[in-house]
């Protein structure tokens, strides 16, 4: 058994929360989550083994299990950490913010790890654990994107009654249909054109929130 397993500080930091910035615990967490991310891209969720994560990260398997008792927790933490590394942009305009988010997602999806994770989320969604992880990631991404549109509304770039969900669906639905479903490249010009088209329609009042039904 390694010394970390008997140290009081290790028992207090079973999870990623509370790790000392720049300390050994943080380095362990970073190494394990990075290795998990790479293994996901290489073999997907079903074939991922904690033994391989341990070998890639150089961290003992027992240490990994102490922090993340199940594979689902480990994978969720890895994908959440990768997602949170990308701070929400603030370019000064809604168009610039949306373009930065779109192109960040495009660049990530074109890396070997990104392609592997996209493939995993597509082919292994029938697994309840994968679906739960995927849903949590979607909710987090949606929350960040919704905040960008709401900030644009506050700056007067879109009408106050704009349907935020419709704006996001039209932009990101077009991007992911081309990128994921058809397997085609998404250039910055294409992304900018999609964003400009949707925002122009929204500014013209074509994406208003539906009115509440009137009572008889």
Residue, then its C-alpha position, 0 to 999 in steps of 0.5 A: x500500500x502506498x503512503x498516500x493511502x494512510x495519510x490523513x490528508x488523503x482521506x480528507x481529499x477523496x474527491x477533487x474538491x479541496x485539493x491544494x493548488x499546486x500540491x501533490x493532490x492536484x497533480x494526481x487529479x490532473x494526471x488521472x483526469x487527463x489520462x482518462x480523457x485520452x483513454x476515452x478517446x482511444x477505446x471509448x467507455x465500454x472498453x476503458x479500464x482503470x488499470x490502463x488509466x493508472x498505467x498512463x497517468x503513473x498513479x496507483x489504481x488504489x489511489x484512483x479508486x479512492x477518489x472515484x469509486x466507479x468508472x462512471x464517476x471517473x469518466x464524468x469527472x474527466x469530461x467535466x474537467x475538460x469542459x471547465x478548462x474552456x472558460x466562457x468567452x467575452x469578446x465584447x459582442x454576442x457574435x464574437x462569443x458564439x463564434x469563439x464557442x463554436x470554433x472551440x468545439x470544432x477544434x476539439x472535435x478534430x483532435x484524435x481524443x475529441x473524435x474518439x469521445x464524439x464516437x463514444x457519445x454516439x455509439x454507446x449512448x444506449x449505456x445508461x451510464x454514458x447517457x447520464x454523463x452525456x446529459x450532464x455535459x449537454x446541460x452544462x454546455x447549454x447553461x454556458x451558451x444560454x448565459x452568452x445569449x442572455x448577456x447579449x440581450x442585456x447589451x441590447x444586441x437582441x430583443x428582450x423577448x428573444x427565444x434563447x433556446x431557439x437561437x441556440x438550437x438553430x446555431x448549434x444544430x446546424x454546426x453539429x449536423x455538419x460536423x458530427x452527423x455528416x462528418x464534414x468540416x466546419x470552417x470559420x466562414x461557415x460558422x460565422x455565416x450560420x451565426x449571422x443568419x440566425x442573429x439577423x433573424x432574431x434581431x428582426x423579431x423572428x425568434x420571439x418567445x411564444x405567447x402564453x395561451x389566453x384563458x377563455 
